[in-house]
Structure formats: structure tokens, C-alpha cells
């Protein structure tokens, strides 16, 4: 079969995706005007440009640039800025999952990935590794799910799957670049307590940055967590690796103990409960069913997880108020210019951090008086 015939067959089989790519590109430009006349999205499945004029004489040069870049990527998509343009490419022809459970239609996965790549281009610090190598990925993942909540009824199931995939890749394969679970976990909770569907595009981009700034792991935390879970990766047998994870999860790691317990519990839960929607997002049903985690060892682990959770101190009214104030800061309530895209350097300056802390403390003090509780120290 010639290359031209292969290309035609591929384009034909993916033609149903054309409206998805076109609508995404159109909405991206509408929502973020800085992209107008500068945004190029190439889709390998449809073998075409989306949101681009067909007679643009720069298209061929851009395509060459994108395809050269694609050769060096193992991911399903990527985005970068060059020559005053914002470039994206969707290069996957395989139905892999990174941002949805097996129960979602695959179009939902594609949209999630596209919104993620858009986040790299439009959200503050979308490509930054200043705080850790995965900071920009936290921003992009969080941005994607905020945007999805504005277009779908619920993000809970695909968000839970993405959190699990993120932790699985980290614990089992030491993949720290896409360890976005802490920021996404907070987004899941925030989305259940606040209506994010009415946020403007700018507010959505800023929220993705602020949440990542609050909750993404630092470089120091990443290195420490890598060391803690390193014994898991020595096991070539899947169940032996999960047993090692369980034992590490329940051990004492000092100040890291709560984080390690949460990571281990979140990774193990789909196996312990045989949640096929999540497990089959990255493995075959046969492999998933082979890891039922039965017997005395795993029954003891189930009991220990329940006991550990039951022993955890309940949130006090003071702690709840402090968390509420932190949520409002993430939502931009204390920003001086809440409707403008954040400049990370200015936002993270000492002067602005003092302003945010003062505004948060004022809110806590006033609200505590109204509720009749003691403000947290």
C-alpha cells in the first residue's frame, strides 16, 4: 500500500473527528483573542489543519516544523510557541487514555488532551518548570478539567481516572513530569463545593495557575517521594509491586506520612474494589481481573486503610474556615485585578504575597466573628 493510499484511508477513518477539531479551534480563538491569526492546530488523524486558512502560505513550513517536533515526542499531543505563533499538534492514532476513564467516549479523551495543550499556551506559567518539572503540567491538566466542566455535566469520573493514572505512572514507573494528582485532587473537591461552570476563560486560566501554585509538589517533595516509592519499582511482578506499595503506604515517613498514605491508598483503591472503568483505561480487562488482590494480606490492608481513615482527626470549624479562605484565594477573590491574566512573576512577588496573606487574614477574622468561632492562628 502506498503512502498516499495510507494517508487517504487514515483521513477517511478519522473524518468524523473533523468537527471536534474545528469546533475546538474556533472556541479557543474566541475565548483567547491573543490567538487570533496566530493559532495553528494540526491533527495527524485527520491529516489537516484546523482553525487555519487553507491558503496560508506559511502552513507548509509550520507543518514541517510540527512533524519534526512530533518525531521527538512520545506523547499524544504537544504545544509550543514559535515565530509569534501558537502551535499545537494532535499526533495520536491510537486509542490510549491519559485523561478519561474507559467509560467515556474517546472523543472526550481527545477534547481533554486538546484543552490540556491549550492550557500550556494560554494559562499563566503553562510551560513553567520554575517550581518543579511538573508545574506546567499541573497548570495544563487543571485548566483542561475546568474547561471541561463548562462543557459537560460532570468531570468527576474522568478526573478520578486521571488522578489515578498520574499516581500509577509515578509510583510504578517513576514518571514525575505528569504527576498532577495533588492539584487535580483539590480541583475535584473545589468543583464539588463551588460552581466553576460560569467562570470566564481568563478566570479559568488563572484558577488553573493558582491551584497549581498552592498544591503542586515542589522539587524537594518530588525527590523525596521518588525515594520513598523506589522499592516498588524493583518488583517485576505486578502484585508484588502493589504489596510493596501497600507496606510503604502504611509505614512511618515522618512529615511525608499523610502524603504517602494518600498516594498509596488512591493507587490501590481501583484494584481493591475492581473498578474496571479506571483500571481498563490503561490495561486490558484480563490483566485487571488478574489483580483482584484477594486473601489475608489484602483483607488486612483493607482493614488498615479503614482504621487509618477512621483515626484521622475531623476538620475543626477553624480549619474549615482557613481552607475556605484558601479556596477563595485560588478563585481570585483577593486579587487586585481578578479579571486579567495573571503575570506569575508579579503574582509571586513578596509584595503581592503580603497583600494576599493580609486579605485572607481579614476575611478569616471577619467571618470568624460572624460564625462565632475562634480564628485559626
Buried (B, 14 or more C-beta within 10 A) or exposed (E): EEEEEEEEEBBEEBEEBBEBBBEBBEBBBEBBEEBEEBBBBBBBBBBBBBBBEEEEEEBEEBBEBBEEBBEEEEBBBBBBEEEEBBBBBBBBEEEEBBBBBBBBEEEBBBBBBBBBBBBBBBBBBBBBEEBBBBBBBBBBBBBBBBBBBBEBEEBBBBBBBBBBBBBBBBBBEEBBBBBBBBBBBBBBEBBEEBEBEEBEBBBBBBBBBBBBBBBBBEBEBBEBBBEBBEEBBEBEEBBEBBBBBBBBBBEEBEEBBEBBBBBBBBBBBBBBEEBBBBBBBBBEEEEBEEBEBEEEEBEEBBEEBEEBEEEEEEEEEBEBBBBBBBBBBBBBEBBEEBEEBBEBEEBBEEEBEEBBEEBBBEBBEEBBEEEEBEBBE
